[in-house]
Amino acid sequence: MTLTIRNDEWLQLMQEHVLTTQPELLANQKDRTLILPGWLGTGYQRDITLERDLSLTLHHLRYQEDVITVNPSVKRSCFEFSFVTTAKVSFEQQIVTADQEVFFQNSDSPGGEFRSIAEQDFLAVDIHIKKSVLAAMVMEYEETLPLAFRRMVLGRDDRPILPSLKITPAMQRLLQQIWQCPYTGLTRSLFLEAKSLELIALYIQAAQAETAASSNLSAADVDSIHQAQTVLRQNLGTPPSLIELARQVGINDRKLKQGFREMLDTTVFGYLTQQRMERACQLLQQERSVAAVATLVGYDSPTAFSGAFRRKLGMTPKAYQIQNCRRA
């Protein structure tokens, strides 16, 4: 027999069961545990709200029969790192078996049917972090992060989920510490927050290693790309040609173009334009004239500069200057 139920009804069913059996599990709004009724299976789902825009969900479930939950389309304000120890489920009739895998997803749900397979353990720890918080972190360290990861975080990738990575022994130790956390109150919250952030760091480290393994850029090539960025930033007014830039940093032009695409998700010219616009914004806020700014960031005429500025920022340099100088 298969039970089909809407997701909100499934949550209500477990909540009502807990209220009649162990109501104390719902007393703390920051730490709530829902338990499966015995006729449905065994296990629980525990939701823990932490500080700094973080939360955890611990899944430890096993159903007696297949259960299909019907999920609506939902947009959420968080990203999710899902560390799955073991699971066998079906989404939209496609079987997914996970064994010691971690998934990164934007947590927006397109809706659909999610089938939990009978007599299969579902053991996972989900870490949720507010999208704006993770995006701010990524923007600060963008150049050092894997392309697929930063594209999703910065809203440049429409995929709901990235390919999984294997859970490492270091991740396993942290997950075990989360499951077995001995603390209460503030100590518990700080402990779980620290472990959650460490797991996110380990995921990023694993993603970097996976990217490096699949790339044919050597460590020397990566250093050359960083040098090329420095050269461009220091010569916005008179930048070298692509061939000259490659020669200066000791790399061929093909590797130079490949490196900018892989590491920065842009072309060499795209990076130059981005840096020019950032510098132009700084100069405009200092109330320099549009003509002077155009010359300083390497444009032959104010008209060419204004066109590039408008394409990048959606307004003219003068409009940007008026808007930002008024704020100051």
C-alpha positions in Angstrom: 0.0 0.0 0.0 1.2 3.5 -0.8 0.2 6.6 1.1 -0.1 9.9 -0.9 -0.3 13.1 1.1 0.4 16.8 0.6 3.6 18.0 2.3 1.7 20.4 4.6 -0.7 17.5 5.6 2.4 15.3 6.3 3.8 17.9 8.6 0.5 18.4 10.3 0.1 14.7 10.8 3.4 14.4 12.6 2.8 17.6 14.6 -0.5 16.3 15.8 1.1 13.0 16.8 3.8 14.8 18.8 1.2 17.0 20.5 -0.7 14.0 21.8 2.3 12.0 22.8 5.4 14.2 23.5 4.3 17.9 23.4 7.5 19.0 25.1 9.3 18.3 21.7 7.5 21.3 20.2 7.8 23.6 23.2 11.0 25.3 22.0 10.4 27.3 18.8 14.1 27.1 18.0 14.3 23.3 18.4 11.3 21.3 17.3 11.1 17.6 16.7 8.4 15.8 14.7 8.0 12.1 15.1 6.5 9.6 12.7 3.3 7.8 14.0 4.0 4.1 14.6 1.6 3.0 11.9 3.6 5.0 9.4 7.1 4.1 10.4 9.9 5.1 12.8 12.1 8.1 13.3 11.9 11.8 13.4 12.7 15.2 11.7 14.3 17.8 13.9 14.5 21.5 12.9 17.0 23.7 14.8 17.2 27.4 14.3 20.7 28.8 14.9 22.2 32.3 15.0 23.7 34.2 12.0 21.0 33.2 9.5 21.7 29.4 9.9 19.4 26.5 10.6 19.7 22.7 10.7 17.3 19.9 9.8 18.1 16.4 11.0 16.3 13.5 9.2 16.3 10.0 10.7 13.3 8.3 9.1 12.2 4.8 8.0 8.7 4.2 6.5 6.8 0.9 6.6 5.2 1.6 3.3 6.0 3.9 0.3 4.9 7.4 1.1 4.4 10.0 -1.7 4.4 13.6 -0.6 3.1 16.1 -3.0 5.1 19.4 -2.9 4.0 22.8 -4.2 6.3 25.1 -6.1 8.1 27.2 -3.5 10.7 29.9 -3.5 12.8 30.1 -0.4 15.4 32.6 0.9 18.1 30.1 1.7 20.6 27.7 0.2 20.8 24.2 1.4 23.8 21.9 1.9 22.4 18.4 2.3 24.7 15.8 3.8 23.0 12.4 3.1 24.4 9.4 4.9 21.9 7.0 3.3 18.7 7.4 1.3 16.7 5.8 -1.5 13.9 8.0 -2.8 12.1 8.8 -6.0 11.4 12.3 -7.4 9.0 12.5 -10.4 9.4 8.7 -10.9 13.2 8.9 -11.0 14.9 6.7 -8.4 17.8 8.4 -6.5 20.1 6.4 -4.2 22.5 8.4 -2.1 25.3 6.9 0.0 27.6 9.3 1.8 27.0 12.2 -0.5 26.6 15.9 -0.1 24.3 18.1 -2.3 24.3 21.8 -2.7 20.9 23.3 -3.8 19.2 26.6 -4.0 16.2 25.2 -2.1 13.7 26.6 -4.5 11.3 23.8 -5.2 9.7 23.4 -8.6 7.0 21.2 -7.0 6.2 17.6 -7.7 5.9 14.2 -6.1 8.6 12.9 -3.7 8.4 9.2 -2.9 10.0 7.8 0.2 10.7 4.1 -0.4 9.5 1.6 2.2 12.0 -0.1 4.6 14.8 2.2 3.5 16.6 4.4 6.0 16.7 8.2 5.3 19.5 9.7 7.3 20.6 13.2 6.5 21.7 16.6 7.9 20.6 19.7 6.0 22.3 23.0 6.6 20.3 26.1 5.5 22.0 29.5 5.1 20.3 32.7 4.0 21.0 33.4 0.3 22.1 37.0 0.8 24.6 36.0 3.5 26.3 33.3 1.4 26.2 35.6 -1.7 28.0 38.3 0.3 30.7 35.8 1.4 31.1 34.5 -2.2 31.4 38.0 -3.7 34.3 38.7 -1.3 36.2 35.6 -2.3 34.7 35.0 -5.8 38.0 34.5 -7.6 39.0 31.6 -5.4 35.8 29.6 -5.6 34.7 26.9 -8.0 32.8 28.2 -11.0 29.6 26.1 -10.7 29.3 26.9 -7.0 29.7 30.7 -7.3 27.4 30.8 -10.4 24.6 29.2 -8.4 25.2 31.4 -5.3 25.2 34.6 -7.4 22.1 33.6 -9.3 23.8 32.9 -12.6 22.7 29.2 -12.7 19.1 28.1 -13.0 19.8 24.5 -11.9 18.1 23.6 -8.7 20.9 21.4 -7.5 24.6 20.8 -8.3 26.1 17.3 -8.9 26.8 15.6 -5.6 30.2 15.2 -3.9 31.3 12.4 -1.7 31.2 13.0 2.1 34.8 12.9 3.3 36.0 11.4 6.6 36.4 14.9 8.0 32.8 15.6 7.2 31.7 12.4 8.7 33.3 13.3 12.0 31.5 16.6 12.1 28.2 15.1 11.2 28.6 12.6 14.1 29.3 15.5 16.4 26.1 17.2 15.3 24.1 14.0 15.9 25.6 13.5 19.3 25.8 17.1 20.5 25.8 16.9 24.3 25.1 20.6 25.0 22.0 22.7 25.7 21.0 26.3 25.4 23.4 28.8 24.1 26.3 26.4 24.2 24.4 24.0 22.0 23.6 26.7 19.5 27.2 28.0 19.3 28.5 24.4 19.0 26.1 23.5 16.2 26.7 26.8 14.4 30.5 26.2 14.4 30.1 22.6 13.1 27.7 23.8 10.4 30.1 26.5 9.2 32.9 24.0 9.2 30.9 21.6 7.1 30.2 24.4 4.6 34.0 25.1 4.5 34.7 21.4 3.9 32.2 21.3 1.1 33.8 24.3 -0.6 37.2 22.7 -0.2 36.0 19.4 -1.7 34.4 21.3 -4.6 37.7 23.1 -5.2 39.5 19.8 -5.3 37.0 18.4 -7.7 37.3 21.4 -10.0 41.1 21.2 -9.9 41.0 17.5 -10.8 38.8 18.1 -13.8 40.8 21.2 -15.1 44.0 21.1 -17.2 45.2 24.3 -15.6 48.3 23.8 -13.6 49.2 25.6 -10.4 51.6 27.7 -12.5 48.8 28.6 -14.9 46.6 29.7 -12.0 49.3 31.9 -10.7 49.7 33.4 -14.1 45.9 34.2 -14.3 46.2 36.0 -10.9 49.2 37.9 -12.2 47.2 38.9 -15.3 44.4 40.2 -13.2 46.9 42.4 -11.3 48.4 43.7 -14.6 45.0 44.7 -15.9 43.9 46.4 -12.7 47.1 48.4 -12.7 46.8 49.4 -16.3 43.2 50.3 -16.9 44.0 53.3 -18.9 46.5 51.6 -21.2 46.0 47.8 -21.0 48.2 45.4 -22.9 46.8 43.4 -25.8 45.8 39.8 -25.2 49.1 38.5 -26.7 51.2 41.0 -24.8 49.4 40.2 -21.5 50.0 36.5 -22.0 53.6 37.1 -22.7 54.0 39.3 -19.6 52.6 36.6 -17.3 54.3 33.6 -19.0 51.4 31.8 -20.4 50.0 31.3 -23.9 46.9 33.2 -25.0 44.7 30.0 -25.2 45.5 29.1 -21.6 44.9 32.8 -20.6 41.5 32.8 -22.1 40.6 29.4 -20.6 41.8 30.5 -17.2 39.7 33.6 -17.1 36.6 31.6 -18.2 37.2 28.8 -15.6 38.3 30.9 -12.7 36.4 34.1 -13.2 33.5 33.1 -15.4 34.3 35.9 -17.9 36.6 36.8 -20.8 39.8 38.8 -20.4 38.0 41.8 -22.0 35.0 41.2 -19.7 37.2 41.3 -16.7 38.9 44.5 -17.9 35.5 46.2 -18.5 34.3 45.1 -15.0 37.4 46.6 -13.4 37.1 49.8 -15.4 33.5 50.3 -14.4 34.3 49.7 -10.7 37.1 52.3 -10.9 34.9 54.7 -12.8 32.3 54.5 -10.1 34.9 55.4 -7.5 36.1 58.4 -9.5 32.5 59.6 -10.3 31.8 59.6 -6.5 34.8 61.9 -6.1 33.0 64.3 -8.5 35.5 64.0 -11.3 34.1 65.0 -14.7 32.8 62.3 -17.0 35.4 63.2 -19.6 38.3 62.9 -17.1 37.0 59.6 -15.8 36.7 58.3 -19.4 40.3 59.0 -20.0 41.5 57.6 -16.7 39.8 54.2 -17.2 41.0 53.9 -20.8 38.3 55.1 -23.2 39.0 57.2 -26.2 36.0 59.4 -25.8 33.3 60.3 -23.2 30.7 58.9 -25.7 32.3 55.4 -25.8 32.7 55.4 -22.0 29.1 56.5 -21.5 27.8 53.7 -23.7 29.9 51.1 -21.9 28.8 52.4 -18.5 25.2 52.4 -19.4 25.3 48.8 -20.8 26.9 47.7 -17.5 25.1 49.7 -14.9 21.8 50.6 -16.6 22.3 54.4 -16.3 24.6 57.1 -17.6 27.8 58.1 -15.8 26.2 61.6 -15.0 23.0 60.0 -13.6 25.1 57.7 -11.4 27.2 60.6 -10.2 24.2 62.8 -9.4 22.5 59.9 -7.6 25.5 58.9 -5.5 26.7 62.4 -4.7 23.3 63.3 -3.4 23.4 60.3 -1.1 26.8 61.4 0.2 
